[in-house]
Amino acid sequence: MYDAEVNGEVTTFGTSGFLYQSNKLMYDRATDTLWHSLTGEPVIGRLANSGIELTSLPVDVVTWSNWVAAHPDTTVLSTETGFRRPYLPPSDPDSAYFEYFNSPNRLFPTFTEDERLGDKEVVLGLHFESSAKAYQVTTLAEKVVVNDTVGGQDVVIITGLGSGGASAFERDGLTFSVADGADEIIDSDGTRWRVTGDALVTVDGTRTLDRLPSRELFWLGWSAFFPLTELYGE
């Protein structure tokens, strides 16, 4: 998810139909420039090589039940699209992507293939400065709290608390663990924190640590764009 402001002007984006490294290229409707959907960089068109990069925003990949429980007043896209192809989860045999999501095979090639994980292993990807690191979502769910450093950025990744998805936050040199008996975490100084969609907030509300942008995707896409990526656990 990105901020849609380009050069101080808000625009809208569409799907071009083109792929690069098995990821979609999108286009902005102001200049028809093509952009990498994974990195937010313009690659072909008027804005290519301009140094512009879309600002990445945090996004959650969670179940609807968890989301609506945390945000009961939320709005949601209608499933009545007016088109023949319906919105269905990939687990539904009638879904357009059922075969793709339930097969280990890829549809399109990438320049490199990293065999450390299976192509469709789902990872959470973090990218700061010139450093990238991937975390298997299954491992994050088992650990709940992971303290790490990526590209000089101290991070803590929390899974299953708050909205229920895997979210990365600043940790400012602190080390976090799950607090006993509450849907909270506790730092190395003994301070308890709540997990929100925007930040970690101390229970007394006196301090916050901002959420960081991250991406949940197939390993084949992440490793193709970031061939030098680290892999958590190695």
C-alpha positions in Angstrom: 0.0 0.0 0.0 1.3 3.4 -1.0 0.5 7.1 -0.5 -1.0 8.1 -3.9 0.6 11.5 -4.0 3.2 12.0 -6.8 5.1 15.3 -7.0 2.6 17.0 -4.7 -0.4 15.9 -6.7 -2.8 13.0 -5.7 -3.4 10.6 -8.6 -5.0 7.2 -9.0 -3.4 4.0 -10.3 -4.5 1.1 -12.5 -3.2 -2.3 -13.5 -1.2 -2.2 -16.7 -1.4 -6.0 -17.5 2.4 -6.1 -17.7 4.6 -8.2 -15.3 8.1 -7.8 -14.1 9.8 -10.4 -11.9 6.3 -12.1 -11.7 4.9 -8.9 -10.1 2.4 -6.5 -11.6 3.4 -3.2 -13.1 0.8 -0.5 -12.3 0.4 2.8 -14.0 -0.5 6.3 -12.7 -3.4 8.0 -14.5 -1.7 11.4 -14.4 1.3 10.5 -16.6 0.8 6.8 -17.7 4.2 6.0 -16.1 4.6 2.3 -15.2 5.6 1.6 -11.6 6.8 -1.5 -9.7 4.0 -2.6 -7.4 6.5 -4.1 -5.0 8.9 -1.2 -4.6 6.9 1.9 -5.6 9.5 3.0 -8.2 8.6 4.4 -11.6 10.4 2.3 -14.3 9.0 3.2 -17.8 7.5 6.6 -18.9 7.8 10.3 -18.0 8.7 9.7 -14.4 11.3 6.9 -14.9 14.7 7.7 -13.5 13.3 10.8 -11.7 14.3 9.6 -8.3 10.7 9.7 -7.2 9.5 6.8 -5.0 6.0 6.3 -3.6 5.8 6.4 0.2 5.1 2.9 1.5 2.4 2.6 4.2 1.7 -0.3 6.6 -0.9 -2.8 5.6 -2.5 -5.8 7.4 -3.2 -9.2 6.0 -5.7 -10.6 8.4 -9.0 -12.5 8.6 -12.2 -10.5 8.2 -13.4 -11.6 11.6 -10.3 -10.3 13.4 -10.4 -7.0 11.4 -14.1 -6.2 12.0 -13.8 -7.1 15.7 -11.0 -4.5 16.0 -12.7 -2.0 13.6 -16.5 -2.4 13.8 -17.2 0.8 11.9 -15.0 -0.2 8.9 -16.0 0.1 5.3 -15.4 -2.8 2.9 -15.4 -3.3 -0.9 -18.6 -4.7 -2.2 -18.4 -8.2 -3.7 -21.1 -7.1 -6.2 -18.6 -6.0 -8.9 -20.9 -6.1 -11.9 -18.5 -8.4 -13.6 -18.6 -12.2 -14.2 -15.5 -12.9 -12.1 -16.4 -12.7 -8.4 -14.3 -11.9 -5.4 -13.6 -15.3 -3.7 -10.9 -16.5 -1.4 -8.2 -18.6 -3.1 -9.3 -21.6 -1.0 -12.7 -21.6 -2.9 -12.6 -23.9 -6.0 -14.6 -21.3 -7.9 -11.9 -18.6 -7.3 -10.0 -17.4 -10.4 -6.8 -18.0 -8.5 -7.7 -21.4 -6.9 -5.4 -23.4 -9.1 -2.5 -21.0 -8.8 -2.6 -20.6 -5.0 -3.0 -24.4 -4.5 -0.2 -25.4 -6.8 3.6 -25.2 -6.0 4.2 -24.1 -9.6 4.8 -20.5 -10.8 3.1 -19.1 -13.9 5.8 -16.7 -14.9 9.6 -16.7 -14.7 11.9 -14.5 -12.7 15.6 -13.6 -13.5 16.8 -15.6 -10.4 15.3 -18.4 -8.3 16.2 -18.7 -4.6 15.8 -22.3 -3.4 16.2 -21.5 0.3 12.4 -21.6 0.5 9.6 -22.9 -1.7 8.4 -20.4 -4.3 5.0 -19.9 -2.6 6.2 -19.8 1.0 4.5 -16.7 2.4 7.0 -14.3 4.0 6.9 -10.9 5.6 9.5 -8.7 3.9 11.3 -5.7 5.4 13.5 -3.3 3.4 15.5 -0.4 4.9 18.3 1.4 3.1 20.0 -1.2 1.0 19.2 -4.1 3.3 16.3 -6.6 3.0 15.1 -9.4 5.1 12.3 -12.0 4.9 10.5 -13.8 7.7 8.4 -16.9 7.2 4.9 -16.1 8.3 4.5 -19.5 9.9 7.6 -18.9 12.0 6.4 -15.5 13.1 3.1 -17.0 14.2 4.9 -19.5 16.4 7.1 -17.0 18.0 4.6 -14.1 18.4 7.3 -11.6 19.1 10.6 -11.3 17.1 13.3 -8.7 17.9 15.7 -8.0 15.1 17.7 -5.3 13.3 17.5 -4.8 9.5 19.8 -2.3 7.8 20.5 -0.5 11.0 16.8 -0.2 11.9 15.8 -1.9 15.2 12.5 -3.7 14.6 10.1 -5.8 16.5 7.6 -8.0 14.6 4.4 -8.9 16.5 2.0 -11.6 15.2 -1.5 -12.5 16.5 -1.9 -9.4 18.8 -3.9 -6.3 17.8 -5.4 -7.0 14.4 -4.0 -10.5 14.4 -1.6 -10.2 11.5 2.2 -9.8 11.4 3.2 -6.2 12.0 6.6 -4.5 12.3 7.3 -1.6 14.7 10.3 0.4 15.8 11.9 -0.8 19.0 14.4 1.9 19.8 16.9 -0.5 21.3 14.4 -2.2 23.6 13.8 -6.0 23.6 10.2 -7.1 23.8 8.4 -10.3 24.9 4.8 -11.4 25.4 3.3 -10.1 28.6 1.7 -12.8 30.8 -2.1 -12.9 31.1 -2.9 -10.0 28.7 -3.0 -9.1 25.0 0.1 -6.9 25.5 3.8 -7.0 25.2 6.5 -6.1 27.8 9.9 -4.5 27.2 13.3 -5.2 28.8 12.7 -2.4 31.3 9.4 -4.0 32.5 7.1 -1.5 30.7 3.9 -2.9 29.2 2.8 -1.9 25.7 -0.4 -2.2 23.7 -0.4 -3.1 20.0 -2.4 -0.8 17.8 -2.7 -0.5 14.0 -0.4 2.6 14.0 2.0 2.1 16.8 3.1 0.4 20.0 1.7 2.5 22.9 2.7 2.2 26.5 -0.3 1.2 28.7 0.0 4.6 30.5 0.0 6.4 27.1 3.2 8.3 27.6 5.3 6.8 24.8 4.8 5.4 21.3 6.9 3.5 18.8 5.8 3.9 15.2 4.7 1.1 12.9 7.0 0.3 10.0 6.0 -0.6 6.4 6.3 -4.3 5.5 5.0 -6.6 2.8 3.4 -10.1 3.0 4.0 -12.0 -0.2 5.3 -15.1 -1.9 9.0 -15.9 -1.5 9.4 -16.0 -5.3 8.4 -12.3 -5.6 10.5 -11.1 -2.7 13.7 -13.0 -3.5 13.5 -11.9 -7.2 13.4 -8.2 -6.3 15.9 -8.6 -3.5 18.3 -11.3 -4.5 20.7 -10.5 -1.6 17.9 -10.7 1.0 18.6 -12.2 4.4 16.3 -14.9 5.6 15.4 -15.0 9.3 16.7 -18.1 11.0 19.8 -18.6 8.8 
